[in-house]
Amino acid sequence: MNTKHDNVVNMKPVAARASVLSNFQSGFSLIELMVAITLGMLIVAALIALFLNINRTNTEMAKTNSQIENGRFAMQILQSDIVHGGFWGGYVPQFDDLTLTTAPTDAPTAVPNPCLDYATPWTAAHITNLIGIPVQAYGNTPPSGGGCVTNLATNKQANTDVLVVRHAETCIAGSGGNCEADIVGKLYFQSSLSYHLPIPRPIPEPNCPAGRTADAAPYILNTAGFGTLNKKDCDTDVTEKRKFISSIYYIRDYAKTVGDGIPTLMLSQFDGLAHQEAVPLIEGIEGFRVELGIDNLSKTGAAVNYTAAINWLNPANLTTPTNRGDGVPDGAFVRCTDAIPCTAAQLTNAVAVKLYVLARADKVSPGYTDSKTYALGSSTLGPYGDGFKRHVFSTTVRLNNISGRRETP
């Protein structure tokens, strides 16, 4: 046996295997490593940029959604209250009663101050004006007086309007559900169902049994004395009482802390015997405009005249009163301002309310400058020159309780 030859032969596969292993164990070169790191950094940078863009987009979408939600919610709250303006149970003021054959005696003669202290006390004329004018609007200067716990002028957002809405509660006091309990000492409204018009009443009175007469007062607005009004049969006491509702809406220039710069829609409601401390409703409401649709002309184009009885174009069919409104606004909507406040006649004949709300985002948008102007009816706001995005919301609300009484075939 050739031992030397066998050793040489046996060593060849070992060397070959070592060479193969050395090839598998070789690493990246420095250049390859630097290229890999660079590519990795580019990919990470792209992912970070994508993440930041998505995050920025989501943030802006959240701001926009919040802004839209706040604007729509503000319009919904205002609209749901205004639509009930002038609701007084079964009571219809004489000046809006088309069955009246004599001249009305309850047409409002002055614009009532919603902040008049009830303890003054309220006069019969003031109550008549309150009932006959369910919606009021003010310019920059809001109403004031002891009947408002909150000083509405303090921290009020500049160049915004104030809206007052009055009506009786739509549910009966103490009826359960979401209706407030009948609480002693609060102000309630109760209408008579046996108060017959026209005056003087016919004798014997319709529906009244012998020895009974119809009520002498059409309604009671008080804290007591609700057992005297009767139903249509003049014999059954009316027990239904409805809470007196009066709401004042305005914009405050802060939300939680004075100076925080977040304009907020505020509400002061009449409760007890005064308008209570205003509470914040919706943040980010920066602009507020109110315009009224005035029905001061009849179908024939003649002016409304409450000092005379209804004059019918055709007395035989009683379909067209020539000196009463027809429930439709005449001409352009009117804004009540400090320079030209609305008159009692205008407010008495308001049959529609046009609302404009300017909603502002809750945070600034980086790189954005608001150079726009915003038309809120007959007035314009802006440009603001800041980084907040804004949007105008508007709607027209019909005062069904007023306009519906004036409609004829």
Contacts in CASP RR format, 6 or more apart in sequence:
PFRMAT RR
TARGET T0000
AUTHOR 0000-0000-0000
METHOD contacts of the structure
MODEL  1
MNTKHDNVVNMKPVAARASVLSNFQSGFSLIELMVAITLGMLIVAALIAL
FLNINRTNTEMAKTNSQIENGRFAMQILQSDIVHGGFWGGYVPQFDDLTL
TTAPTDAPTAVPNPCLDYATPWTAAHITNLIGIPVQAYGNTPPSGGGCVT
NLATNKQANTDVLVVRHAETCIAGSGGNCEADIVGKLYFQSSLSYHLPIP
RPIPEPNCPAGRTADAAPYILNTAGFGTLNKKDCDTDVTEKRKFISSIYY
IRDYAKTVGDGIPTLMLSQFDGLAHQEAVPLIEGIEGFRVELGIDNLSKT
GAAVNYTAAINWLNPANLTTPTNRGDGVPDGAFVRCTDAIPCTAAQLTNA
VAVKLYVLARADKVSPGYTDSKTYALGSSTLGPYGDGFKRHVFSTTVRLN
NISGRRETP
28 36 0 8 1.000
56 366 0 8 1.000
60 365 0 8 1.000
63 361 0 8 1.000
63 362 0 8 1.000
63 363 0 8 1.000
63 365 0 8 1.000
63 389 0 8 1.000
64 361 0 8 1.000
64 389 0 8 1.000
66 361 0 8 1.000
66 362 0 8 1.000
67 284 0 8 1.000
67 359 0 8 1.000
67 360 0 8 1.000
67 361 0 8 1.000
67 362 0 8 1.000
67 389 0 8 1.000
67 390 0 8 1.000
67 391 0 8 1.000
68 359 0 8 1.000
68 391 0 8 1.000
70 282 0 8 1.000
70 283 0 8 1.000
70 284 0 8 1.000
70 285 0 8 1.000
70 359 0 8 1.000
71 282 0 8 1.000
71 285 0 8 1.000
71 357 0 8 1.000
71 359 0 8 1.000
71 391 0 8 1.000
71 393 0 8 1.000
72 393 0 8 1.000
73 282 0 8 1.000
74 265 0 8 1.000
74 281 0 8 1.000
74 282 0 8 1.000
74 285 0 8 1.000
74 357 0 8 1.000
74 359 0 8 1.000
74 393 0 8 1.000
75 355 0 8 1.000
75 357 0 8 1.000
75 393 0 8 1.000
75 395 0 8 1.000
77 265 0 8 1.000
77 281 0 8 1.000
77 282 0 8 1.000
78 163 0 8 1.000
78 249 0 8 1.000
78 355 0 8 1.000
78 357 0 8 1.000
78 397 0 8 1.000
79 355 0 8 1.000
79 395 0 8 1.000
79 397 0 8 1.000
81 165 0 8 1.000
81 247 0 8 1.000
82 135 0 8 1.000
82 163 0 8 1.000
82 165 0 8 1.000
82 353 0 8 1.000
82 355 0 8 1.000
82 397 0 8 1.000
82 399 0 8 1.000
83 397 0 8 1.000
83 398 0 8 1.000
83 399 0 8 1.000
83 400 0 8 1.000
84 165 0 8 1.000
84 167 0 8 1.000
84 170 0 8 1.000
84 245 0 8 1.000
84 401 0 8 1.000
85 134 0 8 1.000
85 135 0 8 1.000
85 165 0 8 1.000
85 166 0 8 1.000
85 167 0 8 1.000
85 399 0 8 1.000
85 401 0 8 1.000
85 402 0 8 1.000
86 131 0 8 1.000
86 132 0 8 1.000
86 134 0 8 1.000
86 135 0 8 1.000
86 166 0 8 1.000
86 167 0 8 1.000
86 399 0 8 1.000
86 401 0 8 1.000
86 402 0 8 1.000
87 167 0 8 1.000
87 168 0 8 1.000
87 170 0 8 1.000
87 401 0 8 1.000
88 131 0 8 1.000
88 167 0 8 1.000
88 168 0 8 1.000
88 189 0 8 1.000
88 191 0 8 1.000
88 219 0 8 1.000
88 401 0 8 1.000
89 168 0 8 1.000
89 189 0 8 1.000
89 191 0 8 1.000
89 242 0 8 1.000
90 191 0 8 1.000
90 193 0 8 1.000
91 131 0 8 1.000
91 191 0 8 1.000
91 192 0 8 1.000
91 218 0 8 1.000
91 219 0 8 1.000
92 405 0 8 1.000
93 104 0 8 1.000
93 106 0 8 1.000
93 107 0 8 1.000
93 131 0 8 1.000
93 132 0 8 1.000
94 100 0 8 1.000
94 104 0 8 1.000
94 105 0 8 1.000
94 106 0 8 1.000
94 107 0 8 1.000
94 197 0 8 1.000
95 104 0 8 1.000
95 106 0 8 1.000
95 107 0 8 1.000
95 132 0 8 1.000
95 306 0 8 1.000
95 348 0 8 1.000
96 402 0 8 1.000
96 405 0 8 1.000
96 406 0 8 1.000
97 104 0 8 1.000
97 197 0 8 1.000
97 405 0 8 1.000
98 310 0 8 1.000
98 318 0 8 1.000
98 321 0 8 1.000
98 324 0 8 1.000
98 405 0 8 1.000
98 406 0 8 1.000
98 408 0 8 1.000
99 197 0 8 1.000
99 198 0 8 1.000
100 197 0 8 1.000
100 198 0 8 1.000
100 309 0 8 1.000
100 310 0 8 1.000
101 198 0 8 1.000
101 309 0 8 1.000
101 310 0 8 1.000
102 198 0 8 1.000
102 199 0 8 1.000
102 309 0 8 1.000
103 306 0 8 1.000
103 307 0 8 1.000
103 308 0 8 1.000
103 309 0 8 1.000
104 306 0 8 1.000
106 128 0 8 1.000
106 131 0 8 1.000
106 132 0 8 1.000
107 132 0 8 1.000
107 306 0 8 1.000
107 307 0 8 1.000
107 348 0 8 1.000
108 128 0 8 1.000
108 129 0 8 1.000
108 132 0 8 1.000
108 133 0 8 1.000
108 344 0 8 1.000
108 347 0 8 1.000
108 348 0 8 1.000
109 125 0 8 1.000
109 128 0 8 1.000
109 129 0 8 1.000
109 344 0 8 1.000
110 125 0 8 1.000
110 129 0 8 1.000
110 344 0 8 1.000
111 129 0 8 1.000
111 133 0 8 1.000
111 136 0 8 1.000
111 341 0 8 1.000
111 342 0 8 1.000
111 343 0 8 1.000
111 344 0 8 1.000
111 347 0 8 1.000
112 126 0 8 1.000
112 129 0 8 1.000
112 130 0 8 1.000
112 133 0 8 1.000
112 136 0 8 1.000
113 143 0 8 1.000
113 145 0 8 1.000
114 136 0 8 1.000
114 143 0 8 1.000
114 148 0 8 1.000
114 164 0 8 1.000
114 166 0 8 1.000
114 246 0 8 1.000
114 248 0 8 1.000
114 270 0 8 1.000
114 275 0 8 1.000
115 143 0 8 1.000
115 144 0 8 1.000
115 145 0 8 1.000
115 146 0 8 1.000
115 147 0 8 1.000
115 148 0 8 1.000
115 152 0 8 1.000
115 275 0 8 1.000
116 122 0 8 1.000
116 126 0 8 1.000
116 145 0 8 1.000
116 146 0 8 1.000
116 147 0 8 1.000
117 145 0 8 1.000
117 146 0 8 1.000
117 147 0 8 1.000
117 274 0 8 1.000
118 147 0 8 1.000
118 187 0 8 1.000
118 273 0 8 1.000
118 274 0 8 1.000
119 273 0 8 1.000
122 130 0 8 1.000
127 221 0 8 1.000
129 344 0 8 1.000
130 166 0 8 1.000
130 221 0 8 1.000
131 166 0 8 1.000
131 219 0 8 1.000
131 221 0 8 1.000
132 348 0 8 1.000
133 166 0 8 1.000
133 344 0 8 1.000
133 347 0 8 1.000
133 348 0 8 1.000
133 350 0 8 1.000
134 165 0 8 1.000
134 166 0 8 1.000
134 167 0 8 1.000
134 399 0 8 1.000
134 401 0 8 1.000
134 402 0 8 1.000
135 163 0 8 1.000
135 164 0 8 1.000
135 165 0 8 1.000
135 166 0 8 1.000
135 292 0 8 1.000
135 347 0 8 1.000
135 350 0 8 1.000
135 353 0 8 1.000
135 399 0 8 1.000
136 163 0 8 1.000
136 164 0 8 1.000
136 336 0 8 1.000
136 342 0 8 1.000
136 347 0 8 1.000
137 161 0 8 1.000
137 162 0 8 1.000
137 163 0 8 1.000
137 164 0 8 1.000
137 290 0 8 1.000
137 291 0 8 1.000
137 292 0 8 1.000
137 335 0 8 1.000
137 336 0 8 1.000
137 342 0 8 1.000
138 161 0 8 1.000
138 162 0 8 1.000
138 164 0 8 1.000
138 336 0 8 1.000
138 341 0 8 1.000
139 160 0 8 1.000
139 161 0 8 1.000
139 162 0 8 1.000
139 335 0 8 1.000
139 336 0 8 1.000
139 337 0 8 1.000
139 338 0 8 1.000
139 341 0 8 1.000
140 156 0 8 1.000
140 158 0 8 1.000
140 159 0 8 1.000
140 160 0 8 1.000
140 337 0 8 1.000
140 338 0 8 1.000
141 153 0 8 1.000
141 338 0 8 1.000
142 152 0 8 1.000
142 153 0 8 1.000
142 156 0 8 1.000
142 162 0 8 1.000
142 248 0 8 1.000
142 250 0 8 1.000
143 152 0 8 1.000
143 162 0 8 1.000
143 164 0 8 1.000
143 248 0 8 1.000
144 151 0 8 1.000
144 152 0 8 1.000
144 153 0 8 1.000
146 274 0 8 1.000
147 273 0 8 1.000
147 274 0 8 1.000
147 275 0 8 1.000
148 248 0 8 1.000
148 268 0 8 1.000
148 274 0 8 1.000
148 275 0 8 1.000
149 268 0 8 1.000
149 274 0 8 1.000
149 275 0 8 1.000
149 276 0 8 1.000
149 277 0 8 1.000
150 268 0 8 1.000
150 275 0 8 1.000
150 276 0 8 1.000
150 277 0 8 1.000
150 278 0 8 1.000
152 162 0 8 1.000
152 248 0 8 1.000
152 250 0 8 1.000
152 268 0 8 1.000
152 278 0 8 1.000
155 252 0 8 1.000
155 253 0 8 1.000
155 254 0 8 1.000
155 258 0 8 1.000
156 162 0 8 1.000
156 250 0 8 1.000
156 251 0 8 1.000
156 252 0 8 1.000
156 253 0 8 1.000
157 250 0 8 1.000
157 251 0 8 1.000
157 252 0 8 1.000
157 253 0 8 1.000
157 263 0 8 1.000
157 286 0 8 1.000
157 287 0 8 1.000
157 288 0 8 1.000
158 253 0 8 1.000
159 287 0 8 1.000
159 381 0 8 1.000
160 250 0 8 1.000
160 251 0 8 1.000
160 287 0 8 1.000
160 288 0 8 1.000
160 289 0 8 1.000
161 250 0 8 1.000
161 288 0 8 1.000
161 289 0 8 1.000
161 290 0 8 1.000
161 335 0 8 1.000
161 336 0 8 1.000
162 248 0 8 1.000
162 249 0 8 1.000
162 250 0 8 1.000
162 290 0 8 1.000
163 248 0 8 1.000
163 249 0 8 1.000
163 250 0 8 1.000
163 288 0 8 1.000
163 290 0 8 1.000
163 353 0 8 1.000
164 246 0 8 1.000
164 247 0 8 1.000
164 248 0 8 1.000
164 249 0 8 1.000
165 245 0 8 1.000
165 246 0 8 1.000
165 247 0 8 1.000
165 249 0 8 1.000
166 244 0 8 1.000
166 245 0 8 1.000
166 246 0 8 1.000
166 247 0 8 1.000
167 245 0 8 1.000
167 401 0 8 1.000
168 189 0 8 1.000
168 242 0 8 1.000
168 243 0 8 1.000
168 244 0 8 1.000
168 245 0 8 1.000
169 179 0 8 1.000
169 180 0 8 1.000
169 242 0 8 1.000
169 243 0 8 1.000
169 244 0 8 1.000
169 245 0 8 1.000
170 242 0 8 1.000
171 177 0 8 1.000
171 178 0 8 1.000
171 179 0 8 1.000
171 242 0 8 1.000
172 179 0 8 1.000
172 240 0 8 1.000
172 241 0 8 1.000
172 242 0 8 1.000
173 179 0 8 1.000
173 180 0 8 1.000
173 181 0 8 1.000
173 182 0 8 1.000
173 183 0 8 1.000
173 188 0 8 1.000
173 241 0 8 1.000
173 242 0 8 1.000
173 243 0 8 1.000
174 180 0 8 1.000
174 181 0 8 1.000
174 182 0 8 1.000
180 243 0 8 1.000
182 188 0 8 1.000
182 241 0 8 1.000
184 223 0 8 1.000
185 223 0 8 1.000
185 224 0 8 1.000
185 272 0 8 1.000
185 273 0 8 1.000
186 223 0 8 1.000
186 243 0 8 1.000
186 244 0 8 1.000
186 271 0 8 1.000
186 272 0 8 1.000
186 273 0 8 1.000
187 221 0 8 1.000
187 222 0 8 1.000
187 223 0 8 1.000
187 243 0 8 1.000
187 244 0 8 1.000
187 270 0 8 1.000
187 272 0 8 1.000
187 273 0 8 1.000
188 220 0 8 1.000
188 221 0 8 1.000
188 222 0 8 1.000
188 223 0 8 1.000
188 226 0 8 1.000
188 241 0 8 1.000
188 242 0 8 1.000
188 243 0 8 1.000
188 244 0 8 1.000
189 219 0 8 1.000
189 220 0 8 1.000
189 221 0 8 1.000
189 241 0 8 1.000
189 242 0 8 1.000
189 243 0 8 1.000
189 244 0 8 1.000
190 219 0 8 1.000
190 220 0 8 1.000
190 226 0 8 1.000
190 229 0 8 1.000
190 238 0 8 1.000
190 240 0 8 1.000
190 241 0 8 1.000
190 242 0 8 1.000
191 218 0 8 1.000
191 219 0 8 1.000
191 229 0 8 1.000
191 238 0 8 1.000
192 214 0 8 1.000
192 215 0 8 1.000
192 217 0 8 1.000
192 218 0 8 1.000
192 219 0 8 1.000
192 229 0 8 1.000
192 230 0 8 1.000
192 238 0 8 1.000
193 229 0 8 1.000
193 230 0 8 1.000
193 231 0 8 1.000
193 232 0 8 1.000
193 238 0 8 1.000
194 207 0 8 1.000
194 208 0 8 1.000
194 214 0 8 1.000
194 215 0 8 1.000
194 229 0 8 1.000
194 230 0 8 1.000
194 231 0 8 1.000
194 232 0 8 1.000
194 233 0 8 1.000
194 234 0 8 1.000
195 214 0 8 1.000
195 215 0 8 1.000
195 216 0 8 1.000
195 217 0 8 1.000
195 218 0 8 1.000
195 219 0 8 1.000
196 202 0 8 1.000
196 205 0 8 1.000
196 206 0 8 1.000
196 214 0 8 1.000
201 214 0 8 1.000
205 213 0 8 1.000
205 214 0 8 1.000
205 234 0 8 1.000
207 232 0 8 1.000
207 233 0 8 1.000
207 234 0 8 1.000
208 214 0 8 1.000
208 233 0 8 1.000
208 234 0 8 1.000
208 235 0 8 1.000
209 233 0 8 1.000
209 234 0 8 1.000
209 235 0 8 1.000
212 230 0 8 1.000
212 234 0 8 1.000
212 235 0 8 1.000
213 234 0 8 1.000
214 230 0 8 1.000
214 234 0 8 1.000
215 228 0 8 1.000
215 229 0 8 1.000
215 230 0 8 1.000
215 234 0 8 1.000
217 229 0 8 1.000
219 229 0 8 1.000
220 226 0 8 1.000
220 228 0 8 1.000
220 229 0 8 1.000
221 244 0 8 1.000
223 273 0 8 1.000
226 238 0 8 1.000
226 239 0 8 1.000
226 241 0 8 1.000
227 237 0 8 1.000
227 238 0 8 1.000
227 239 0 8 1.000
228 237 0 8 1.000
229 237 0 8 1.000
229 238 0 8 1.000
230 236 0 8 1.000
230 237 0 8 1.000
230 238 0 8 1.000
231 237 0 8 1.000
231 238 0 8 1.000
244 270 0 8 1.000
245 269 0 8 1.000
245 270 0 8 1.000
246 269 0 8 1.000
246 270 0 8 1.000
246 275 0 8 1.000
247 267 0 8 1.000
247 268 0 8 1.000
247 269 0 8 1.000
247 270 0 8 1.000
248 267 0 8 1.000
248 268 0 8 1.000
248 269 0 8 1.000
248 275 0 8 1.000
248 278 0 8 1.000
249 265 0 8 1.000
249 266 0 8 1.000
249 267 0 8 1.000
249 288 0 8 1.000
250 265 0 8 1.000
250 266 0 8 1.000
250 268 0 8 1.000
250 278 0 8 1.000
250 288 0 8 1.000
251 263 0 8 1.000
251 264 0 8 1.000
251 265 0 8 1.000
251 266 0 8 1.000
251 285 0 8 1.000
251 286 0 8 1.000
251 287 0 8 1.000
251 288 0 8 1.000
252 263 0 8 1.000
252 264 0 8 1.000
252 266 0 8 1.000
252 278 0 8 1.000
252 280 0 8 1.000
253 259 0 8 1.000
253 261 0 8 1.000
253 263 0 8 1.000
254 260 0 8 1.000
254 261 0 8 1.000
254 262 0 8 1.000
254 263 0 8 1.000
254 264 0 8 1.000
255 261 0 8 1.000
255 262 0 8 1.000
255 263 0 8 1.000
255 264 0 8 1.000
255 280 0 8 1.000
255 283 0 8 1.000
255 284 0 8 1.000
256 262 0 8 1.000
256 280 0 8 1.000
262 283 0 8 1.000
262 284 0 8 1.000
262 362 0 8 1.000
263 283 0 8 1.000
263 284 0 8 1.000
263 285 0 8 1.000
263 286 0 8 1.000
263 287 0 8 1.000
263 360 0 8 1.000
264 280 0 8 1.000
264 281 0 8 1.000
264 282 0 8 1.000
264 283 0 8 1.000
264 284 0 8 1.000
264 285 0 8 1.000
265 280 0 8 1.000
265 281 0 8 1.000
265 282 0 8 1.000
265 283 0 8 1.000
265 284 0 8 1.000
265 285 0 8 1.000
265 288 0 8 1.000
265 357 0 8 1.000
266 278 0 8 1.000
266 279 0 8 1.000
266 280 0 8 1.000
266 281 0 8 1.000
267 278 0 8 1.000
267 279 0 8 1.000
267 281 0 8 1.000
268 275 0 8 1.000
268 276 0 8 1.000
268 277 0 8 1.000
268 278 0 8 1.000
268 279 0 8 1.000
269 275 0 8 1.000
269 276 0 8 1.000
270 276 0 8 1.000
283 362 0 8 1.000
284 359 0 8 1.000
284 360 0 8 1.000
284 361 0 8 1.000
284 362 0 8 1.000
285 357 0 8 1.000
285 358 0 8 1.000
285 359 0 8 1.000
285 360 0 8 1.000
286 358 0 8 1.000
286 359 0 8 1.000
286 360 0 8 1.000
286 390 0 8 1.000
287 356 0 8 1.000
287 357 0 8 1.000
287 358 0 8 1.000
287 376 0 8 1.000
287 381 0 8 1.000
288 356 0 8 1.000
288 357 0 8 1.000
288 358 0 8 1.000
289 335 0 8 1.000
289 355 0 8 1.000
289 356 0 8 1.000
289 376 0 8 1.000
289 377 0 8 1.000
289 379 0 8 1.000
290 335 0 8 1.000
290 336 0 8 1.000
290 353 0 8 1.000
290 354 0 8 1.000
290 355 0 8 1.000
290 356 0 8 1.000
291 333 0 8 1.000
291 334 0 8 1.000
291 335 0 8 1.000
291 353 0 8 1.000
291 354 0 8 1.000
291 356 0 8 1.000
291 377 0 8 1.000
291 378 0 8 1.000
292 333 0 8 1.000
292 334 0 8 1.000
292 335 0 8 1.000
292 336 0 8 1.000
292 342 0 8 1.000
292 346 0 8 1.000
292 347 0 8 1.000
292 350 0 8 1.000
292 352 0 8 1.000
292 353 0 8 1.000
292 354 0 8 1.000
293 329 0 8 1.000
293 330 0 8 1.000
293 331 0 8 1.000
293 333 0 8 1.000
293 334 0 8 1.000
293 350 0 8 1.000
293 351 0 8 1.000
293 352 0 8 1.000
293 353 0 8 1.000
293 354 0 8 1.000
294 329 0 8 1.000
294 330 0 8 1.000
294 331 0 8 1.000
294 333 0 8 1.000
294 334 0 8 1.000
294 346 0 8 1.000
294 349 0 8 1.000
294 350 0 8 1.000
294 351 0 8 1.000
295 304 0 8 1.000
295 325 0 8 1.000
295 326 0 8 1.000
295 327 0 8 1.000
295 328 0 8 1.000
295 329 0 8 1.000
295 330 0 8 1.000
295 349 0 8 1.000
295 350 0 8 1.000
295 351 0 8 1.000
295 403 0 8 1.000
295 406 0 8 1.000
296 303 0 8 1.000
296 304 0 8 1.000
296 325 0 8 1.000
296 330 0 8 1.000
296 345 0 8 1.000
296 346 0 8 1.000
296 349 0 8 1.000
297 303 0 8 1.000
297 304 0 8 1.000
297 325 0 8 1.000
297 326 0 8 1.000
297 330 0 8 1.000
298 304 0 8 1.000
298 320 0 8 1.000
298 321 0 8 1.000
298 322 0 8 1.000
298 323 0 8 1.000
298 324 0 8 1.000
298 325 0 8 1.000
298 326 0 8 1.000
299 313 0 8 1.000
299 320 0 8 1.000
299 321 0 8 1.000
299 322 0 8 1.000
299 325 0 8 1.000
299 326 0 8 1.000
299 408 0 8 1.000
300 313 0 8 1.000
300 320 0 8 1.000
300 322 0 8 1.000
302 322 0 8 1.000
302 323 0 8 1.000
303 323 0 8 1.000
304 323 0 8 1.000
304 324 0 8 1.000
304 325 0 8 1.000
304 345 0 8 1.000
304 349 0 8 1.000
305 323 0 8 1.000
308 323 0 8 1.000
310 321 0 8 1.000
310 323 0 8 1.000
310 324 0 8 1.000
311 321 0 8 1.000
311 322 0 8 1.000
311 323 0 8 1.000
312 318 0 8 1.000
312 319 0 8 1.000
312 320 0 8 1.000
312 321 0 8 1.000
312 322 0 8 1.000
313 319 0 8 1.000
313 320 0 8 1.000
313 321 0 8 1.000
313 322 0 8 1.000
314 320 0 8 1.000
318 408 0 8 1.000
319 408 0 8 1.000
319 409 0 8 1.000
320 408 0 8 1.000
321 408 0 8 1.000
324 406 0 8 1.000
325 349 0 8 1.000
325 406 0 8 1.000
326 406 0 8 1.000
326 407 0 8 1.000
326 408 0 8 1.000
327 351 0 8 1.000
327 402 0 8 1.000
327 403 0 8 1.000
327 404 0 8 1.000
327 406 0 8 1.000
327 407 0 8 1.000
328 351 0 8 1.000
328 403 0 8 1.000
329 351 0 8 1.000
329 352 0 8 1.000
332 378 0 8 1.000
333 352 0 8 1.000
333 354 0 8 1.000
333 377 0 8 1.000
333 378 0 8 1.000
334 342 0 8 1.000
334 346 0 8 1.000
335 377 0 8 1.000
335 378 0 8 1.000
335 379 0 8 1.000
336 342 0 8 1.000
350 399 0 8 1.000
350 402 0 8 1.000
351 398 0 8 1.000
351 399 0 8 1.000
351 402 0 8 1.000
351 403 0 8 1.000
351 406 0 8 1.000
352 396 0 8 1.000
352 397 0 8 1.000
352 398 0 8 1.000
352 399 0 8 1.000
352 403 0 8 1.000
353 396 0 8 1.000
353 397 0 8 1.000
353 399 0 8 1.000
354 377 0 8 1.000
354 394 0 8 1.000
354 395 0 8 1.000
354 396 0 8 1.000
354 397 0 8 1.000
355 394 0 8 1.000
355 395 0 8 1.000
355 396 0 8 1.000
355 397 0 8 1.000
356 376 0 8 1.000
356 377 0 8 1.000
356 392 0 8 1.000
356 393 0 8 1.000
356 394 0 8 1.000
357 392 0 8 1.000
357 393 0 8 1.000
357 394 0 8 1.000
358 374 0 8 1.000
358 376 0 8 1.000
358 381 0 8 1.000
358 390 0 8 1.000
358 391 0 8 1.000
358 392 0 8 1.000
358 393 0 8 1.000
359 390 0 8 1.000
359 391 0 8 1.000
359 392 0 8 1.000
359 393 0 8 1.000
360 388 0 8 1.000
360 389 0 8 1.000
360 390 0 8 1.000
361 388 0 8 1.000
361 389 0 8 1.000
361 390 0 8 1.000
363 388 0 8 1.000
364 386 0 8 1.000
364 387 0 8 1.000
364 388 0 8 1.000
365 387 0 8 1.000
365 388 0 8 1.000
365 389 0 8 1.000
367 387 0 8 1.000
368 387 0 8 1.000
368 389 0 8 1.000
369 385 0 8 1.000
369 386 0 8 1.000
369 387 0 8 1.000
370 382 0 8 1.000
370 383 0 8 1.000
370 384 0 8 1.000
370 385 0 8 1.000
370 386 0 8 1.000
370 387 0 8 1.000
370 388 0 8 1.000
370 389 0 8 1.000
370 390 0 8 1.000
371 383 0 8 1.000
371 385 0 8 1.000
372 382 0 8 1.000
372 383 0 8 1.000
372 390 0 8 1.000
373 380 0 8 1.000
373 381 0 8 1.000
373 382 0 8 1.000
373 383 0 8 1.000
374 380 0 8 1.000
374 381 0 8 1.000
374 382 0 8 1.000
374 390 0 8 1.000
374 392 0 8 1.000
375 392 0 8 1.000
376 392 0 8 1.000
376 394 0 8 1.000
377 394 0 8 1.000
384 390 0 8 1.000
END
